[in-house]
């Protein structure tokens, strides 16, 4: 499969299973219970080829085509048509009308597209980004849903040499300006095979008949793009998608679709498991059975043991098997997937001495910091490396996670220095210095053969000369507050101080809210002191939705630091 292509696979699906449903989009904006729009493989192929022909009226091979469309069938067609047209797709989120989206503007400046794909409803919001740059003509804006894609066109992709880069996956920008990861079709196919081999090892490393992917994850994020569009094409599976807003409005919709479809595969960040547990009622699940779920990949942010336990307990009565939760580690620079917990058993949780962790060592104990296992990495290859010496660390020693495999991408678009640093890792004692490793920027360790994740190197908190990991502190505080938390380090004179931004839900009356805030403040202070041996210099209690996050739901801690310094958080207890 590595030498094939998305257009070739799509042609084959349309030929062999023309009347099978390929994609189902559930529109919850039209009706609360949802309206389904479906395309068979034959219909999908015809529309993709027709849209590709429209794109090639305005673009040459290798040109960039930005997708700024809502999460619906038009987005799917736009992405797949970019492959067919042999242009480089750039999936993005739709900007809000009347509000400047600096991320979208920055990506458009960097990618310099010749075409922007959108829809009639969002064309007005997209128009400000379709501007000329440095003598280059303004990109042509095509409204996908206004085009007649039922007209049969002849595919020309097989007679052309496609660009080396299939699409640019712009990073979420949690610690820096977004950069476009250059993903090739070979990367995509390799990562699919790695992922399926790990997730479906109990099923012969293939999806059983009737396999269906269910996703609300945004298409402009690597996990949503792979699960919602790419994996179904490569696997020949039915894909059921909804918008992220549809999930956030009613998380039960996700759980219902997992129960209604046979042999389902899905994925979600840690926070989504919490939302589904808290906001799905027994009435929502009446008569439904979750026993058909093949796997729930949980990634994008560190998976918390308490979240997994809560999710398993909540849905056990609906025949949910805990073994299908698969804590997973990955990143856009590796296409998506790197490692996941082994199949067949519920996620493994281990407890480590907190003092040892702050000193860079992992030692199991009966009390301390609980971490979830991401399994024993198989393919791609994973090493834990000291980022300063570039030597592999001994077992149970914290270091940077390095990755090697066919899924690792070529680098960042137009960023040679960043590419050299991130994609050009060479071990100091390497026998062959031409072997380049991906430096993930993530801290972790391998203990008893299993991978454990600590967090981002750039997010490491150093308070009074000791290392503290924000994910650990956020887990401690979140267990008290019940909401999203950002643990940041803020410099005060010459010392670093811990500050926790804590989202809270107001109570029925102002008096009850203030009473709750006072109690929570005291409990958080005590919990941080007991668990981590430090005191927060400031606890900022804010309303839900106040903490800035990335497109994938990760906390933008550096943005939190700037907002805190500028006094930008509205305190509930002011």
N, C-alpha and C positions, 0 to 999 in steps of 0.2 A: 504493500500500500504506500510505502514511503516515496515511490517514484510516480505516484498518480497525482491527481489534482482535484480540487473541489468541483470545477466544471465537468470533469470526466466522470466523477462519482455521481454527480447530479444527473447527467445524461443516462447513466446506467440505471439509476433508481427509476427515472421516468420511463425507461424502456421495459424494465422487468416487473415493476409494480405500479403501473401508471395510475390506477384508480384507488390505491391506498392513500389514506390521509397522511400528509407529510407534516403540516403545521396547523395548529388550532390556536387562534388568538381569542381570548375571552375579554370582551369589552364590558367593564363594570360601570362605565360612565353612562352608557345608554340605559341600562337597567341595573338595579341593585343586585339581582341574582345573576347578571351577566348575559351577554349575547355573544354567541360563538360565530367566528368567521373562520372558514377552513379552506385549505388548498390541498389538492392531491399532488402527487409527485409530478404528474404530467402537466397540471396547471401551473405548478411552481416553475418548472423548467421553461414553459412557454413564456411566462411573464418575465423571468430572469433574462432570457435571451432578448426579448423585446426591449427591456429597460437598458440592457447593455448596449444595444444598438443606438438608443437615444444618447447614452453617455458618450459613445465614441463619435457622435456628431460634434462634440465640443472638447474632447480630450484625446491625447495620444497615449500609446503604451507607456506605462510608468508614471503618468501624471497622477497627482493626488486628487482624490474625490472625498470630500468631507460629508459625513452623514449627520445632519442636524434635524432629526425627525422624532416624533413621539414614539414611544415603545408600542408599535403595532405591526401589522403585516407589511406596511410600507418600508419600515426599517429593515425587516428581514430581506425583502426584495432588493433594497438598495445595497446592502452588504454583499449579498450573493451575486448581484449583477456586476459589482466592481471586480470580482474574480473573473467573471465571464468576459468583461471588457478589457481585461489585462491592465487595469489601473490599480493604484494603491489606495485601498479604502482607509479612511480615518474616522472611526466611529466616535461620536461625541454625544453629549446630552443637549437637549433643546434649550436655548436660552429663554429667559422670561421676557415677555414683551414689556418694553419700557424700563427694563433694568439692565445695566451693563454687566456682562458676564466676562470677567477678566480671564478666566481659564479658557473659555472658548476663543476669545480674541487672541490670547497668547498662542494657542494651538494653530489657529488659522495663519497667524504671522509666520510660525515656524514651518508649517507644512506647505504653504503657498499653493493651495488647490486651484485647479482650473474649473472644477465643478463643485457645487454644493447641492446635495440632495435633501429635500425637505418635503413637507406636505402643504396643502392649501391653508390649513388652519394655523400653521406656524410660520408661513412665509414672511409675514410682517415682522415677526420677532427675529428672524434670520437675516433679513435684508441689511441691517447695519454692519454685518460681518462680511458681506460680499463686496469688499472694496479693493481697488487696485493697490498694488504694492511695488515700489521701486521700479517703475516702468512696466511692470507686468499688468496685463489687462485684468479687470475685475472678474472673478469667477462667475460662471453661468449658474443661475439658480434653477433647478428643475424640481417642479412639484410632482412627486411620484403619482399621487392619487388623481391628478388631472390628465395624466397620459393614458392613451389607449394601449394597454399592454396585452390585449387579447388578439392583436394582429400578429400573425405568424411571421417570424423573422428567422433567417438562417444564422446558425452559430458560426462565428469565425474564430473563436478562441483556440481551437485545436490546430489551426494553421499558423499560429503566432507563437513567439517565444515570450512567456510571461515574465514580468519583472522579478528580480530576485526577492524583493520584499512584497509580500502579499497584502499586508496591512500594517498600519502604525497603531500600536496600542499605547496610548498616552497614559503615563503613570498618574496615579491619583494626586500626587503632590502633597503627601502628608508631611514631608520634611523639606521639600524644595520645589522649584518651578517645574511644572509638568514636562516630561521628556518623552519623545516618541520612540518606543521600542520597536525595532524592525523585525517583524515576525514573518518568516517564510512559510510556504506550504509544507516544506519538509519538517520544520519545527512543529507545525500544527499536527501533522500526521503522527510524528514520533510521540508527542505528548499525549495524543489520544490513545495510542497503543499502551503507553506506560500507565496511564490512568485506568483504562479498562482492565488491564492485567491485574492491577491492585484492587480495584473496587469489586470486580466480578470474578475473583479467583474461585469462589464457591460455585460458580456457574460455568466453569470451563473457559473463563476469560472472554466470554461473549455474552451479549444481552440475550436473555431467553425470548422466545416468541412473544410478541405483545409488549416488549419493553417500551416505556414511555418516559420522556423527560418532562418534568414539571418545574417551571421557573417563573419567578417574578423579578429576578435579579436584573439590573439594568444592562442592556446590550453594550453600553459603552465601557463596561468594566470587564476585565478578562474572564472572571468566573461566569458572569452572565452571558458573555459572548460564546464561550465554549459550551456551556450547558444548554443554552437556549437555541443556538443556531448551528454551531460547528459540529458538535458531537452527534446530534440527530442525523445530519447529512452523512457523516462518516460511518455511523452505525446502522443507518437505515431505519431509525426509530421515529416514532410519532413524537412530535414536540408540542407541548401545551404551555402557552405562555400567557402571562398577564402583566400589567404594569406594576412598578414598585408602589405607586400610589394606591392601587387596588389592594395590595397586601397590607400596607400601613393602615389604610382605612378599616380593614377587617382581616386580621391575620388568619381567621378561620377559613378563609377562601383557599389559602395554600393547603391547609390540612385536608380540607374537603376534596380537593382535586387529587391529592396523594391517595386518598381512599377510593375515589371513584374510578381511577385508571388502573389497569393491570401492570404489575411489575414496574414500579416507578423508580426513577433516579432523580435526585434533586440535590440542591446545595443551598447553604445559608450561612451568613456570619453568626457569631455568637449571640448578638443582640436580638436577632430574629427568632432564635429558639426561645429566648426569654419572653418576647412579645407573644409568640404563639401559645406558650404555656399559660401566660397570664390572661390572655384575651380571647381564648377559645372556650366556649361553654359546652356543657354536656348536650344541650339542645342542638348546638351547631353540628355535633358529631352523631346525633341520633341515627341509629341504623347503619352507621358506617364502620368499616373495618380497615385498619392500617397494616394488616398482615402482609400485604403485597409489596411493601416498600423494599427495594433492593439495597439502597444506600442513600444516606443523607451526608454529603460532604459538608463539614463545617470548617470554614477557613476565613480568610481576609483579615481576621483579627484573632488574637490568642483565645483559644477555647477554654472556658472556665469550668472546672469540675462541678461546681454547684449548679451551673446552668444545665449541664448534661443530665445531672441527677434529677433536677426539677422537671425537665422535659420528659424523661423516661417515666417518672412517677405519674405525671399528668396524663399521659396517653396510654398507660399500661392497660387500662380498662377497655381500650379500643383495639386490643390485640397488637399493640406496638411492640416490636422486638428491639431491645436496647442495642443489640449487636449491629444494627444497621447505621447507627451514628458513627461516622468516620471522621474524627478530627484530622484535618489535612493542612499541610504547609505548602505554600507555593508563592509565586510572584510573577508579575508580567514579564520580567526579564527571562524567565524560564518558560515562556508561553502561558503557563498557569500552574501546573501540578509538579510537586517535587516528592512529597512523601505523605503517607496516610497510615492510620492504625490498621493492623491486620484484620482480615475478615474472620467472622465466626464467633467473636467474643465482644462483649460490651467494652467501651473505652476503658483503658487502664489508667488509674490515678495513683501517683506515688507522692509521698511526703518527704521533703528535704529540709535539712537543718538551715534555717534562715540565715544565721550568722555565717555559715560556710558559703552560702550562695553569694552573700555580699562580698566575700573574699575571693570569689571566682571558682569555688569548688562545689561539687554536688555530693552530699552525703545523706543517704536515706536515714530517716528518723521517725519516731512515732508522733512527734509534733513539729510544727513549722510551716513551711510553704508547700501547699499542694499543687502539683502540676500534672497535666494530662499528657499521656504519651502519644506521639505521632508515629509510633511503630518503628520497625527496623528498615531503614531506607534500602531499596533494592536498585531500582532504575528510575531516575538518573542516580549517579554516584554522588554521595554526600560526604564531606569531610568537615571536621571542626578545626579551625586554624586560628592561631594567635595572629591577629591582624597586624601587629607590630613586627614580629620576627618572621612571619609567613611560614611558620613550621606547624605541622599538625600537632594538636594538643593531646596530652594523655587522656585516657578515658576518664569521664566524670569531671572534666575541666571545662569551664565555660570559655567559648571562643566564638569567632565569626563562622557562620555556616557558608561553606563553599560548595558549588554544584558543578557537575560535569556531565554532559549528555547531549544527544541530538536535539533535545528540546530547548537548549540554551540558545537564545537569539543572537543575531550578529552584532547588535549594539544599539546606540541611540541615533536617531536621525539628526544629522548635522551637528553632532556633538562629539568630536573625536577625542577630546581630553577626558570627558566623562566616560566615554566608551572604553578607553584604554584602562582607566582605573577600575571600572566595575566589571568589565568582561575580560580583562587581561591579567587575572590573578595567576601568578607563577609561584609554586612552592620553592622556598629557599634551597631545599636539598633535592630538587627535582632532577632526575637523570635526563629528562627531556624538557628543556625550557620552552619548547614550542607548544606544549600542552597548556592551554589557557583555561582557567577556572572562572566561574561567575562568583564574584564576591557579593553576597546578598545584602550585606549591611545588617543582618539579623544575628542576634546572639542566641546561642543554644549550647547544648552538650549532649553527649551520648553516654548513657548509663545502662549497664546490663544489656547493651546492644540496641537500646531504644532511644529515639530522638526526642528531646524535650526543648521547648522554645521558651526563651526568656523575654525577648523584645528587641526593639531597634537599638543599634549602637548609638545613634544620634539622640535617642530619647533617654539614655541612661542618666539617672539623677545622682549627683555626687554631693552628699550632705555631710559636712564635718569630716571630709576625707574618706567617707565610706560610700561604696556603690549601692544604689537602691534601684530597683526596677519598677517603673511606673505601673506596669500591668499588675504587679503584686499588690502595690498600694491601692490601686483602683479597685481590685477585687475585694480587698479588706473593707474599703469605704463603701463600696456598692452593696456588700452584704448587710450593711446597716441602713443605708439610704434607700435602696431598692431602685436606683436609677443610674443613669450614665455619670461617670466620674472622669475627670482629667487631673492627673497628678503631674505637676510641673515644677521645675526648679527655677527660682528667680533670685538674681544676685542682689544682695543687700550690703552695700559698702564693698567689702572684700570677701564676703562669705556667701555660699549658696544656701537658700532657704527653700523648704518644701511648702508649696501652696497647692491646695486641693480645690478644684472647681466641682461643685456637687449639684447635680440637677435634682430638684424636688417637685413633688406634686402638691399643690395647695390643698388645704382642707376646706370643709364646707364654709367656715367663717374665718375672718381675719384673726380672731382670738385663738381659734383652734390651730390655725396655721402657725402663728408665732409660738404657741406652746410646743408644737411638734418640732419646729426648727430649733428651739432651745434644747429639747431632749436629744435630737439628732446630733447637734453640735457637740454635746457632752459625750455621747456614745462614740462618735467618730474619733474625737481626741483620744479617748481611752483605747479604742481599738488600734489606732496607729501606733500608739506608744507600746502597747503590749506585743503587737505582732512584729513591729519593725524597729523598736527601740529609739524612735525619734519623735519629735513634736512638730506638727504643722505650724508654720509661721502665720498662716492665714487659711481659713476655711471660707470659701465664697459660695454661699447657697443661692442658687439661681433657679429660674423656672425651666421646665423641660423644653428642649430644643435650643437652649442657649449656647451649648458647647459646639464650636465649629467642627465639622467632620468632612471627610473626603467623600467622593462619589461612591465608595464602597462601604461607607459607614465607619471608617477608622477615625479616631480622634486626631485632629490636627493640633498637636501639642505646641508646635512653634507659634501657630496662630493664637493659641490660648495665652502664651507668654506675652505676645505683643498686645493682645486685647486687655490683659490684666494690667500691664504696665501703663496703658493709656486710660485705665479706669473705665473700660468699655462694658464690663459686666454689670447688669442690673441686679443688685442684691435683694433677695426677698426679705431679708431681715434688716434692711437699712433703717 
